[in-house]
Structures are given as C-alpha cells and as structure tokens.
Amino acid sequence: MKADDLRSKTPDQLRDELVSLKKEAFNLRFQKATNQLENTARIRQVRRDTARVATILNEKARDATAN
C-alpha cells in the first residue's frame, strides 16, 4: 500500500481501511498462536500499513484544523 494512494482517499475511507487492517491483524495473531499462519511477513506488512493509515489520518486532521 502506497502513501500516495492513501492520501487520495477521504478520511471516512481511511477509517474503514484502518478497521479492516486491525481486524486482519487480529486474525493473523490468532493464526500465529494456533500455528496456522503461512505467510509470517504479512504480520509486518499489516502493522506498517496500519501505522501508515493512522499517520495520514492525523495529517488530514491537522490540516483541517490548521485551515
């Protein structure tokens, strides 16, 4: 997921994306605990994508209050 793609989305779309990423992270943690996780690198990707979306949401909120 690219930051430029995320910046073109609305805050509502970003919040939906954040919720879906958190659900995926939750499911991945359970798969890891039960030794059913096949792609271990996906945990890192989801964690970083979550941080990326949260950062862009904060940027948009900061810009909205600044103007």
CHARMM-style PDB file with segment names, atoms N, HN, CA, C and O in Angstrom:
ATOM      1  N   MET     1       0.840  -1.165   0.000  1.00  0.00      PROA
ATOM      2  CA  MET     1       0.000   0.000   0.000  1.00  0.00      PROA
ATOM      3  C   MET     1       0.895   1.242   0.000  1.00  0.00      PROA
ATOM      4  O   MET     1       1.802   1.373   0.822  1.00  0.00      PROA
ATOM      5  N   LYS     2       0.625   2.128  -0.922  1.00  0.00      PROA
ATOM      6  HN  LYS     2      -0.112   2.022  -1.590  1.00  0.00      PROA
ATOM      7  CA  LYS     2       1.439   3.335  -1.077  1.00  0.00      PROA
ATOM      8  C   LYS     2       0.784   4.505  -0.356  1.00  0.00      PROA
ATOM      9  O   LYS     2      -0.442   4.613  -0.316  1.00  0.00      PROA
ATOM     10  N   ALA     3       1.603   5.374   0.209  1.00  0.00      PROA
ATOM     11  HN  ALA     3       2.598   5.286   0.176  1.00  0.00      PROA
ATOM     12  CA  ALA     3       1.099   6.544   0.923  1.00  0.00      PROA
ATOM     13  C   ALA     3       0.368   7.483  -0.031  1.00  0.00      PROA
ATOM     14  O   ALA     3      -0.615   8.113   0.359  1.00  0.00      PROA
ATOM     15  N   ASP     4       0.830   7.583  -1.262  1.00  0.00      PROA
ATOM     16  HN  ASP     4       1.628   7.071  -1.578  1.00  0.00      PROA
ATOM     17  CA  ASP     4       0.162   8.459  -2.234  1.00  0.00      PROA
ATOM     18  C   ASP     4      -1.258   7.996  -2.517  1.00  0.00      PROA
ATOM     19  O   ASP     4      -2.165   8.814  -2.668  1.00  0.00      PROA
ATOM     20  N   ASP     5      -1.452   6.672  -2.588  1.00  0.00      PROA
ATOM     21  HN  ASP     5      -0.715   6.008  -2.466  1.00  0.00      PROA
ATOM     22  CA  ASP     5      -2.800   6.141  -2.802  1.00  0.00      PROA
ATOM     23  C   ASP     5      -3.698   6.471  -1.620  1.00  0.00      PROA
ATOM     24  O   ASP     5      -4.875   6.786  -1.794  1.00  0.00      PROA
ATOM     25  N   LEU     6      -3.140   6.398  -0.426  1.00  0.00      PROA
ATOM     26  HN  LEU     6      -2.184   6.143  -0.285  1.00  0.00      PROA
ATOM     27  CA  LEU     6      -3.928   6.671   0.774  1.00  0.00      PROA
ATOM     28  C   LEU     6      -4.275   8.144   0.892  1.00  0.00      PROA
ATOM     29  O   LEU     6      -5.360   8.486   1.362  1.00  0.00      PROA
ATOM     30  N   ARG     7      -3.384   9.011   0.479  1.00  0.00      PROA
ATOM     31  HN  ARG     7      -2.502   8.733   0.097  1.00  0.00      PROA
ATOM     32  CA  ARG     7      -3.642  10.451   0.591  1.00  0.00      PROA
ATOM     33  C   ARG     7      -4.799  10.888  -0.315  1.00  0.00      PROA
ATOM     34  O   ARG     7      -5.432  11.913  -0.062  1.00  0.00      PROA
ATOM     35  N   SER     8      -5.069  10.128  -1.350  1.00  0.00      PROA
ATOM     36  HN  SER     8      -4.554   9.295  -1.556  1.00  0.00      PROA
ATOM     37  CA  SER     8      -6.162  10.494  -2.250  1.00  0.00      PROA
ATOM     38  C   SER     8      -7.524  10.062  -1.712  1.00  0.00      PROA
ATOM     39  O   SER     8      -8.554  10.435  -2.274  1.00  0.00      PROA
ATOM     40  N   LYS     9      -7.542   9.280  -0.632  1.00  0.00      PROA
ATOM     41  HN  LYS     9      -6.705   8.977  -0.176  1.00  0.00      PROA
ATOM     42  CA  LYS     9      -8.799   8.805  -0.059  1.00  0.00      PROA
ATOM     43  C   LYS     9      -9.336   9.811   0.952  1.00  0.00      PROA
ATOM     44  O   LYS     9      -8.603  10.642   1.488  1.00  0.00      PROA
ATOM     45  N   THR    10     -10.647   9.706   1.194  1.00  0.00      PROA
ATOM     46  HN  THR    10     -11.242   9.031   0.758  1.00  0.00      PROA
ATOM     47  CA  THR    10     -11.287  10.569   2.185  1.00  0.00      PROA
ATOM     48  C   THR    10     -11.023  10.014   3.583  1.00  0.00      PROA
ATOM     49  O   THR    10     -10.670   8.843   3.726  1.00  0.00      PROA
ATOM     50  N   PRO    11     -11.189  10.838   4.609  1.00  0.00      PROA
ATOM     51  CA  PRO    11     -10.994  10.342   5.977  1.00  0.00      PROA
ATOM     52  C   PRO    11     -11.900   9.164   6.332  1.00  0.00      PROA
ATOM     53  O   PRO    11     -11.486   8.268   7.067  1.00  0.00      PROA
ATOM     54  N   ASP    12     -13.127   9.156   5.819  1.00  0.00      PROA
ATOM     55  HN  ASP    12     -13.464   9.884   5.221  1.00  0.00      PROA
ATOM     56  CA  ASP    12     -14.022   8.026   6.094  1.00  0.00      PROA
ATOM     57  C   ASP    12     -13.488   6.738   5.479  1.00  0.00      PROA
ATOM     58  O   ASP    12     -13.538   5.678   6.101  1.00  0.00      PROA
ATOM     59  N   GLN    13     -12.979   6.835   4.262  1.00  0.00      PROA
ATOM     60  HN  GLN    13     -12.938   7.697   3.756  1.00  0.00      PROA
ATOM     61  CA  GLN    13     -12.404   5.658   3.611  1.00  0.00      PROA
ATOM     62  C   GLN    13     -11.169   5.178   4.373  1.00  0.00      PROA
ATOM     63  O   GLN    13     -10.935   3.976   4.492  1.00  0.00      PROA
ATOM     64  N   LEU    14     -10.386   6.122   4.884  1.00  0.00      PROA
ATOM     65  HN  LEU    14     -10.576   7.099   4.787  1.00  0.00      PROA
ATOM     66  CA  LEU    14      -9.197   5.763   5.649  1.00  0.00      PROA
ATOM     67  C   LEU    14      -9.576   5.079   6.958  1.00  0.00      PROA
ATOM     68  O   LEU    14      -8.916   4.128   7.377  1.00  0.00      PROA
ATOM     69  N   ARG    15     -10.631   5.557   7.601  1.00  0.00      PROA
ATOM     70  HN  ARG    15     -11.167   6.330   7.261  1.00  0.00      PROA
ATOM     71  CA  ARG    15     -11.076   4.907   8.841  1.00  0.00      PROA
ATOM     72  C   ARG    15     -11.553   3.491   8.567  1.00  0.00      PROA
ATOM     73  O   ARG    15     -11.279   2.583   9.351  1.00  0.00      PROA
ATOM     74  N   ASP    16     -12.263   3.292   7.463  1.00  0.00      PROA
ATOM     75  HN  ASP    16     -12.485   4.030   6.825  1.00  0.00      PROA
ATOM     76  CA  ASP    16     -12.701   1.944   7.091  1.00  0.00      PROA
ATOM     77  C   ASP    16     -11.505   1.043   6.830  1.00  0.00      PROA
ATOM     78  O   ASP    16     -11.495  -0.119   7.236  1.00  0.00      PROA
ATOM     79  N   GLU    17     -10.505   1.574   6.157  1.00  0.00      PROA
ATOM     80  HN  GLU    17     -10.513   2.518   5.826  1.00  0.00      PROA
ATOM     81  CA  GLU    17      -9.280   0.823   5.874  1.00  0.00      PROA
ATOM     82  C   GLU    17      -8.569   0.450   7.177  1.00  0.00      PROA
ATOM     83  O   GLU    17      -8.059  -0.661   7.319  1.00  0.00      PROA
ATOM     84  N   LEU    18      -8.542   1.378   8.113  1.00  0.00      PROA
ATOM     85  HN  LEU    18      -8.956   2.281   7.998  1.00  0.00      PROA
ATOM     86  CA  LEU    18      -7.898   1.136   9.399  1.00  0.00      PROA
ATOM     87  C   LEU    18      -8.612   0.027  10.167  1.00  0.00      PROA
ATOM     88  O   LEU    18      -7.965  -0.831  10.767  1.00  0.00      PROA
ATOM     89  N   VAL    19      -9.927   0.045  10.148  1.00  0.00      PROA
ATOM     90  HN  VAL    19     -10.452   0.743   9.661  1.00  0.00      PROA
ATOM     91  CA  VAL    19     -10.698  -1.004  10.821  1.00  0.00      PROA
ATOM     92  C   VAL    19     -10.421  -2.364  10.194  1.00  0.00      PROA
ATOM     93  O   VAL    19     -10.235  -3.351  10.906  1.00  0.00      PROA
ATOM     94  N   SER    20     -10.393  -2.421   8.878  1.00  0.00      PROA
ATOM     95  HN  SER    20     -10.544  -1.620   8.300  1.00  0.00      PROA
ATOM     96  CA  SER    20     -10.156  -3.709   8.218  1.00  0.00      PROA
ATOM     97  C   SER    20      -8.736  -4.219   8.484  1.00  0.00      PROA
ATOM     98  O   SER    20      -8.529  -5.423   8.636  1.00  0.00      PROA
ATOM     99  N   LEU    21      -7.761  -3.309   8.540  1.00  0.00      PROA
ATOM    100  HN  LEU    21      -7.929  -2.331   8.417  1.00  0.00      PROA
ATOM    101  CA  LEU    21      -6.391  -3.717   8.846  1.00  0.00      PROA
ATOM    102  C   LEU    21      -6.275  -4.239  10.279  1.00  0.00      PROA
ATOM    103  O   LEU    21      -5.565  -5.212  10.531  1.00  0.00      PROA
ATOM    104  N   LYS    22      -6.964  -3.602  11.205  1.00  0.00      PROA
ATOM    105  HN  LYS    22      -7.542  -2.811  11.000  1.00  0.00      PROA
ATOM    106  CA  LYS    22      -6.919  -4.065  12.590  1.00  0.00      PROA
ATOM    107  C   LYS    22      -7.580  -5.425  12.741  1.00  0.00      PROA
ATOM    108  O   LYS    22      -7.119  -6.258  13.523  1.00  0.00      PROA
ATOM    109  N   LYS    23      -8.663  -5.658  11.995  1.00  0.00      PROA
ATOM    110  HN  LYS    23      -9.038  -4.982  11.361  1.00  0.00      PROA
ATOM    111  CA  LYS    23      -9.305  -6.974  12.020  1.00  0.00      PROA
ATOM    112  C   LYS    23      -8.361  -8.032  11.451  1.00  0.00      PROA
ATOM    113  O   LYS    23      -8.254  -9.136  11.986  1.00  0.00      PROA
ATOM    114  N   GLU    24      -7.688  -7.684  10.371  1.00  0.00      PROA
ATOM    115  HN  GLU    24      -7.776  -6.787   9.937  1.00  0.00      PROA
ATOM    116  CA  GLU    24      -6.750  -8.626   9.767  1.00  0.00      PROA
ATOM    117  C   GLU    24      -5.600  -8.930  10.722  1.00  0.00      PROA
ATOM    118  O   GLU    24      -5.176 -10.080  10.830  1.00  0.00      PROA
ATOM    119  N   ALA    25      -5.096  -7.918  11.410  1.00  0.00      PROA
ATOM    120  HN  ALA    25      -5.441  -6.984  11.322  1.00  0.00      PROA
ATOM    121  CA  ALA    25      -4.016  -8.130  12.378  1.00  0.00      PROA
ATOM    122  C   ALA    25      -4.482  -9.053  13.501  1.00  0.00      PROA
ATOM    123  O   ALA    25      -3.732  -9.922  13.947  1.00  0.00      PROA
ATOM    124  N   PHE    26      -5.694  -8.868  13.948  1.00  0.00      PROA
ATOM    125  HN  PHE    26      -6.303  -8.163  13.586  1.00  0.00      PROA
ATOM    126  CA  PHE    26      -6.266  -9.723  14.987  1.00  0.00      PROA
ATOM    127  C   PHE    26      -6.311 -11.177  14.525  1.00  0.00      PROA
ATOM    128  O   PHE    26      -5.915 -12.088  15.253  1.00  0.00      PROA
ATOM    129  N   ASN    27      -6.801 -11.376  13.301  1.00  0.00      PROA
ATOM    130  HN  ASN    27      -7.122 -10.636  12.710  1.00  0.00      PROA
ATOM    131  CA  ASN    27      -6.892 -12.736  12.759  1.00  0.00      PROA
ATOM    132  C   ASN    27      -5.508 -13.355  12.567  1.00  0.00      PROA
ATOM    133  O   ASN    27      -5.316 -14.546  12.813  1.00  0.00      PROA
ATOM    134  N   LEU    28      -4.556 -12.550  12.131  1.00  0.00      PROA
ATOM    135  HN  LEU    28      -4.712 -11.583  11.931  1.00  0.00      PROA
ATOM    136  CA  LEU    28      -3.198 -13.062  11.944  1.00  0.00      PROA
ATOM    137  C   LEU    28      -2.570 -13.479  13.276  1.00  0.00      PROA
ATOM    138  O   LEU    28      -1.840 -14.469  13.341  1.00  0.00      PROA
ATOM    139  N   ARG    29      -2.854 -12.725  14.329  1.00  0.00      PROA
ATOM    140  HN  ARG    29      -3.446 -11.921  14.276  1.00  0.00      PROA
ATOM    141  CA  ARG    29      -2.326 -13.100  15.645  1.00  0.00      PROA
ATOM    142  C   ARG    29      -2.886 -14.436  16.105  1.00  0.00      PROA
ATOM    143  O   ARG    29      -2.167 -15.249  16.686  1.00  0.00      PROA
ATOM    144  N   PHE    30      -4.169 -14.666  15.846  1.00  0.00      PROA
ATOM    145  HN  PHE    30      -4.754 -14.006  15.374  1.00  0.00      PROA
ATOM    146  CA  PHE    30      -4.762 -15.945  16.216  1.00  0.00      PROA
ATOM    147  C   PHE    30      -4.183 -17.083  15.383  1.00  0.00      PROA
ATOM    148  O   PHE    30      -3.930 -18.169  15.905  1.00  0.00      PROA
ATOM    149  N   GLN    31      -3.974 -16.840  14.097  1.00  0.00      PROA
ATOM    150  HN  GLN    31      -4.180 -15.958  13.674  1.00  0.00      PROA
ATOM    151  CA  GLN    31      -3.371 -17.870  13.257  1.00  0.00      PROA
ATOM    152  C   GLN    31      -1.962 -18.206  13.726  1.00  0.00      PROA
ATOM    153  O   GLN    31      -1.550 -19.365  13.699  1.00  0.00      PROA
ATOM    154  N   LYS    32      -1.236 -17.195  14.151  1.00  0.00      PROA
ATOM    155  HN  LYS    32      -1.571 -16.253  14.173  1.00  0.00      PROA
ATOM    156  CA  LYS    32       0.126 -17.425  14.643  1.00  0.00      PROA
ATOM    157  C   LYS    32       0.096 -18.250  15.930  1.00  0.00      PROA
ATOM    158  O   LYS    32       0.915 -19.151  16.116  1.00  0.00      PROA
ATOM    159  N   ALA    33      -0.845 -17.940  16.809  1.00  0.00      PROA
ATOM    160  HN  ALA    33      -1.510 -17.208  16.658  1.00  0.00      PROA
ATOM    161  CA  ALA    33      -0.931 -18.645  18.091  1.00  0.00      PROA
ATOM    162  C   ALA    33      -1.313 -20.108  17.908  1.00  0.00      PROA
ATOM    163  O   ALA    33      -0.924 -20.956  18.711  1.00  0.00      PROA
ATOM    164  N   THR    34      -2.071 -20.408  16.862  1.00  0.00      PROA
ATOM    165  HN  THR    34      -2.388 -19.719  16.210  1.00  0.00      PROA
ATOM    166  CA  THR    34      -2.506 -21.792  16.630  1.00  0.00      PROA
ATOM    167  C   THR    34      -1.654 -22.488  15.574  1.00  0.00      PROA
ATOM    168  O   THR    34      -2.011 -23.563  15.092  1.00  0.00      PROA
ATOM    169  N   ASN    35      -0.527 -21.874  15.217  1.00  0.00      PROA
ATOM    170  HN  ASN    35      -0.237 -21.001  15.609  1.00  0.00      PROA
ATOM    171  CA  ASN    35       0.404 -22.431  14.232  1.00  0.00      PROA
ATOM    172  C   ASN    35      -0.247 -22.695  12.880  1.00  0.00      PROA
ATOM    173  O   ASN    35       0.078 -23.679  12.215  1.00  0.00      PROA
ATOM    174  N   GLN    36      -1.161 -21.825  12.472  1.00  0.00      PROA
ATOM    175  HN  GLN    36      -1.425 -21.026  13.012  1.00  0.00      PROA
ATOM    176  CA  GLN    36      -1.803 -21.947  11.169  1.00  0.00      PROA
ATOM    177  C   GLN    36      -1.358 -20.845  10.210  1.00  0.00      PROA
ATOM    178  O   GLN    36      -1.832 -20.779   9.076  1.00  0.00      PROA
ATOM    179  N   LEU    37      -0.459 -19.992  10.657  1.00  0.00      PROA
ATOM    180  HN  LEU    37      -0.074 -20.046  11.578  1.00  0.00      PROA
ATOM    181  CA  LEU    37      -0.030 -18.863   9.844  1.00  0.00      PROA
ATOM    182  C   LEU    37       0.976 -19.320   8.797  1.00  0.00      PROA
ATOM    183  O   LEU    37       2.007 -19.908   9.122  1.00  0.00      PROA
ATOM    184  N   GLU    38       0.662 -19.039   7.529  1.00  0.00      PROA
ATOM    185  HN  GLU    38      -0.176 -18.561   7.264  1.00  0.00      PROA
ATOM    186  CA  GLU    38       1.539 -19.459   6.442  1.00  0.00      PROA
ATOM    187  C   GLU    38       2.502 -18.350   6.024  1.00  0.00      PROA
ATOM    188  O   GLU    38       3.683 -18.606   5.791  1.00  0.00      PROA
ATOM    189  N   ASN    39       2.001 -17.123   5.929  1.00  0.00      PROA
ATOM    190  HN  ASN    39       1.042 -16.915   6.118  1.00  0.00      PROA
ATOM    191  CA  ASN    39       2.824 -16.008   5.479  1.00  0.00      PROA
ATOM    192  C   ASN    39       3.140 -15.122   6.683  1.00  0.00      PROA
ATOM    193  O   ASN    39       2.370 -14.223   7.020  1.00  0.00      PROA
ATOM    194  N   THR    40       4.265 -15.380   7.321  1.00  0.00      PROA
ATOM    195  HN  THR    40       4.891 -16.110   7.048  1.00  0.00      PROA
ATOM    196  CA  THR    40       4.612 -14.631   8.529  1.00  0.00      PROA
ATOM    197  C   THR    40       4.943 -13.169   8.233  1.00  0.00      PROA
ATOM    198  O   THR    40       4.803 -12.316   9.110  1.00  0.00      PROA
ATOM    199  N   ALA    41       5.371 -12.877   7.034  1.00  0.00      PROA
ATOM    200  HN  ALA    41       5.484 -13.569   6.322  1.00  0.00      PROA
ATOM    201  CA  ALA    41       5.708 -11.497   6.669  1.00  0.00      PROA
ATOM    202  C   ALA    41       4.462 -10.609   6.616  1.00  0.00      PROA
ATOM    203  O   ALA    41       4.566  -9.385   6.695  1.00  0.00      PROA
ATOM    204  N   ARG    42       3.301 -11.220   6.484  1.00  0.00      PROA
ATOM    205  HN  ARG    42       3.217 -12.214   6.420  1.00  0.00      PROA
ATOM    206  CA  ARG    42       2.057 -10.442   6.385  1.00  0.00      PROA
ATOM    207  C   ARG    42       1.790  -9.668   7.674  1.00  0.00      PROA
ATOM    208  O   ARG    42       1.208  -8.584   7.629  1.00  0.00      PROA
ATOM    209  N   ILE    43       2.204 -10.204   8.818  1.00  0.00      PROA
ATOM    210  HN  ILE    43       2.677 -11.084   8.854  1.00  0.00      PROA
ATOM    211  CA  ILE    43       2.011  -9.506  10.091  1.00  0.00      PROA
ATOM    212  C   ILE    43       2.725  -8.162  10.048  1.00  0.00      PROA
ATOM    213  O   ILE    43       2.162  -7.141  10.443  1.00  0.00      PROA
ATOM    214  N   ARG    44       3.946  -8.165   9.575  1.00  0.00      PROA
ATOM    215  HN  ARG    44       4.403  -8.994   9.254  1.00  0.00      PROA
ATOM    216  CA  ARG    44       4.729  -6.927   9.484  1.00  0.00      PROA
ATOM    217  C   ARG    44       4.102  -5.952   8.506  1.00  0.00      PROA
ATOM    218  O   ARG    44       4.036  -4.753   8.778  1.00  0.00      PROA
ATOM    219  N   GLN    45       3.638  -6.456   7.363  1.00  0.00      PROA
ATOM    220  HN  GLN    45       3.691  -7.430   7.142  1.00  0.00      PROA
ATOM    221  CA  GLN    45       3.015  -5.591   6.367  1.00  0.00      PROA
ATOM    222  C   GLN    45       1.766  -4.914   6.928  1.00  0.00      PROA
ATOM    223  O   GLN    45       1.558  -3.716   6.738  1.00  0.00      PROA
ATOM    224  N   VAL    46       0.945  -5.694   7.618  1.00  0.00      PROA
ATOM    225  HN  VAL    46       1.114  -6.667   7.772  1.00  0.00      PROA
ATOM    226  CA  VAL    46      -0.299  -5.150   8.165  1.00  0.00      PROA
ATOM    227  C   VAL    46       0.004  -4.122   9.248  1.00  0.00      PROA
ATOM    228  O   VAL    46      -0.646  -3.079   9.321  1.00  0.00      PROA
ATOM    229  N   ARG    47       0.987  -4.416  10.082  1.00  0.00      PROA
ATOM    230  HN  ARG    47       1.516  -5.263  10.022  1.00  0.00      PROA
ATOM    231  CA  ARG    47       1.352  -3.479  11.151  1.00  0.00      PROA
ATOM    232  C   ARG    47       1.832  -2.154  10.567  1.00  0.00      PROA
ATOM    233  O   ARG    47       1.462  -1.088  11.059  1.00  0.00      PROA
ATOM    234  N   ARG    48       2.639  -2.215   9.538  1.00  0.00      PROA
ATOM    235  HN  ARG    48       2.939  -3.081   9.138  1.00  0.00      PROA
ATOM    236  CA  ARG    48       3.146  -0.992   8.906  1.00  0.00      PROA
ATOM    237  C   ARG    48       2.065  -0.252   8.142  1.00  0.00      PROA
ATOM    238  O   ARG    48       2.033   0.979   8.150  1.00  0.00      PROA
ATOM    239  N   ASP    49       1.174  -0.990   7.476  1.00  0.00      PROA
ATOM    240  HN  ASP    49       1.200  -1.989   7.469  1.00  0.00      PROA
ATOM    241  CA  ASP    49       0.069  -0.339   6.772  1.00  0.00      PROA
ATOM    242  C   ASP    49      -0.862   0.368   7.755  1.00  0.00      PROA
ATOM    243  O   ASP    49      -1.374   1.451   7.473  1.00  0.00      PROA
ATOM    244  N   THR    50      -1.072  -0.258   8.910  1.00  0.00      PROA
ATOM    245  HN  THR    50      -0.656  -1.138   9.139  1.00  0.00      PROA
ATOM    246  CA  THR    50      -1.902   0.362   9.942  1.00  0.00      PROA
ATOM    247  C   THR    50      -1.291   1.681  10.391  1.00  0.00      PROA
ATOM    248  O   THR    50      -1.993   2.685  10.513  1.00  0.00      PROA
ATOM    249  N   ALA    51      -0.003   1.681  10.633  1.00  0.00      PROA
ATOM    250  HN  ALA    51       0.567   0.865  10.533  1.00  0.00      PROA
ATOM    251  CA  ALA    51       0.686   2.902  11.046  1.00  0.00      PROA
ATOM    252  C   ALA    51       0.628   3.956   9.946  1.00  0.00      PROA
ATOM    253  O   ALA    51       0.464   5.143  10.227  1.00  0.00      PROA
ATOM    254  N   ARG    52       0.762   3.526   8.705  1.00  0.00      PROA
ATOM    255  HN  ARG    52       0.896   2.561   8.477  1.00  0.00      PROA
ATOM    256  CA  ARG    52       0.733   4.449   7.571  1.00  0.00      PROA
ATOM    257  C   ARG    52      -0.635   5.127   7.462  1.00  0.00      PROA
ATOM    258  O   ARG    52      -0.722   6.338   7.260  1.00  0.00      PROA
ATOM    259  N   VAL    53      -1.699   4.335   7.598  1.00  0.00      PROA
ATOM    260  HN  VAL    53      -1.629   3.351   7.763  1.00  0.00      PROA
ATOM    261  CA  VAL    53      -3.053   4.889   7.516  1.00  0.00      PROA
ATOM    262  C   VAL    53      -3.306   5.847   8.682  1.00  0.00      PROA
ATOM    263  O   VAL    53      -3.875   6.921   8.491  1.00  0.00      PROA
ATOM    264  N   ALA    54      -2.889   5.463   9.874  1.00  0.00      PROA
ATOM    265  HN  ALA    54      -2.427   4.590  10.030  1.00  0.00      PROA
ATOM    266  CA  ALA    54      -3.092   6.325  11.043  1.00  0.00      PROA
ATOM    267  C   ALA    54      -2.336   7.640  10.887  1.00  0.00      PROA
ATOM    268  O   ALA    54      -2.851   8.697  11.250  1.00  0.00      PROA
ATOM    269  N   THR    55      -1.140   7.583  10.360  1.00  0.00      PROA
ATOM    270  HN  THR    55      -0.722   6.724  10.065  1.00  0.00      PROA
ATOM    271  CA  THR    55      -0.346   8.794  10.152  1.00  0.00      PROA
ATOM    272  C   THR    55      -1.031   9.733   9.171  1.00  0.00      PROA
ATOM    273  O   THR    55      -1.098  10.939   9.409  1.00  0.00      PROA
ATOM    274  N   ILE    56      -1.531   9.199   8.091  1.00  0.00      PROA
ATOM    275  HN  ILE    56      -1.476   8.219   7.898  1.00  0.00      PROA
ATOM    276  CA  ILE    56      -2.185  10.034   7.081  1.00  0.00      PROA
ATOM    277  C   ILE    56      -3.490  10.619   7.620  1.00  0.00      PROA
ATOM    278  O   ILE    56      -3.843  11.756   7.309  1.00  0.00      PROA
ATOM    279  N   LEU    57      -4.211   9.827   8.437  1.00  0.00      PROA
ATOM    280  HN  LEU    57      -3.924   8.903   8.690  1.00  0.00      PROA
ATOM    281  CA  LEU    57      -5.418  10.353   9.075  1.00  0.00      PROA
ATOM    282  C   LEU    57      -5.074  11.532   9.979  1.00  0.00      PROA
ATOM    283  O   LEU    57      -5.783  12.538   9.992  1.00  0.00      PROA
ATOM    284  N   ASN    58      -3.991  11.407  10.731  1.00  0.00      PROA
ATOM    285  HN  ASN    58      -3.414  10.590  10.721  1.00  0.00      PROA
ATOM    286  CA  ASN    58      -3.565  12.508  11.600  1.00  0.00      PROA
ATOM    287  C   ASN    58      -3.135  13.720  10.794  1.00  0.00      PROA
ATOM    288  O   ASN    58      -3.399  14.854  11.196  1.00  0.00      PROA
ATOM    289  N   GLU    59      -2.480  13.502   9.669  1.00  0.00      PROA
ATOM    290  HN  GLU    59      -2.265  12.581   9.343  1.00  0.00      PROA
ATOM    291  CA  GLU    59      -2.091  14.618   8.806  1.00  0.00      PROA
ATOM    292  C   GLU    59      -3.317  15.360   8.298  1.00  0.00      PROA
ATOM    293  O   GLU    59      -3.359  16.591   8.298  1.00  0.00      PROA
ATOM    294  N   LYS    60      -4.318  14.594   7.863  1.00  0.00      PROA
ATOM    295  HN  LYS    60      -4.284  13.595   7.863  1.00  0.00      PROA
ATOM    296  CA  LYS    60      -5.540  15.211   7.346  1.00  0.00      PROA
ATOM    297  C   LYS    60      -6.267  15.975   8.446  1.00  0.00      PROA
ATOM    298  O   LYS    60      -6.809  17.052   8.198  1.00  0.00      PROA
ATOM    299  N   ALA    61      -6.282  15.432   9.646  1.00  0.00      PROA
ATOM    300  HN  ALA    61      -5.842  14.556   9.847  1.00  0.00      PROA
ATOM    301  CA  ALA    61      -6.941  16.112  10.766  1.00  0.00      PROA
ATOM    302  C   ALA    61      -6.200  17.400  11.118  1.00  0.00      PROA
ATOM    303  O   ALA    61      -6.823  18.426  11.390  1.00  0.00      PROA
ATOM    304  N   ARG    62      -4.870  17.341  11.112  1.00  0.00      PROA
ATOM    305  HN  ARG    62      -4.364  16.508  10.891  1.00  0.00      PROA
ATOM    306  CA  ARG    62      -4.071  18.514  11.419  1.00  0.00      PROA
ATOM    307  C   ARG    62      -4.288  19.601  10.361  1.00  0.00      PROA
ATOM    308  O   ARG    62      -4.409  20.779  10.697  1.00  0.00      PROA
ATOM    309  N   ASP    63      -4.336  19.207   9.092  1.00  0.00      PROA
ATOM    310  HN  ASP    63      -4.237  18.250   8.819  1.00  0.00      PROA
ATOM    311  CA  ASP    63      -4.540  20.171   8.015  1.00  0.00      PROA
ATOM    312  C   ASP    63      -5.945  20.785   8.092  1.00  0.00      PROA
ATOM    313  O   ASP    63      -6.130  21.960   7.773  1.00  0.00      PROA
ATOM    314  N   ALA    64      -6.924  19.995   8.513  1.00  0.00      PROA
ATOM    315  HN  ALA    64      -6.774  19.040   8.772  1.00  0.00      PROA
ATOM    316  CA  ALA    64      -8.282  20.509   8.601  1.00  0.00      PROA
ATOM    317  C   ALA    64      -8.419  21.538   9.710  1.00  0.00      PROA
ATOM    318  O   ALA    64      -9.171  22.503   9.574  1.00  0.00      PROA
ATOM    319  N   THR    65      -7.698  21.340  10.808  1.00  0.00      PROA
ATOM    320  HN  THR    65      -7.087  20.556  10.919  1.00  0.00      PROA
ATOM    321  CA  THR    65      -7.792  22.302  11.902  1.00  0.00      PROA
ATOM    322  C   THR    65      -6.927  23.531  11.643  1.00  0.00      PROA
ATOM    323  O   THR    65      -7.209  24.609  12.166  1.00  0.00      PROA
ATOM    324  N   ALA    66      -5.886  23.378  10.844  1.00  0.00      PROA
ATOM    325  HN  ALA    66      -5.657  22.502  10.419  1.00  0.00      PROA
ATOM    326  CA  ALA    66      -4.993  24.498  10.548  1.00  0.00      PROA
ATOM    327  C   ALA    66      -5.659  25.510   9.622  1.00  0.00      PROA
ATOM    328  O   ALA    66      -5.361  26.702   9.683  1.00  0.00      PROA
ATOM    329  N   ASN    67      -6.553  25.038   8.773  1.00  0.00      PROA
ATOM    330  HN  ASN    67      -6.795  24.069   8.723  1.00  0.00      PROA
ATOM    331  CA  ASN    67      -7.182  25.939   7.794  1.00  0.00      PROA
ATOM    332  C   ASN    67      -8.428  26.564   8.319  1.00  0.00      PROA
ATOM    333  OT1 ASN    67      -9.071  27.345   7.617  1.00  0.00      PROA
TER     334      ASN     67
END
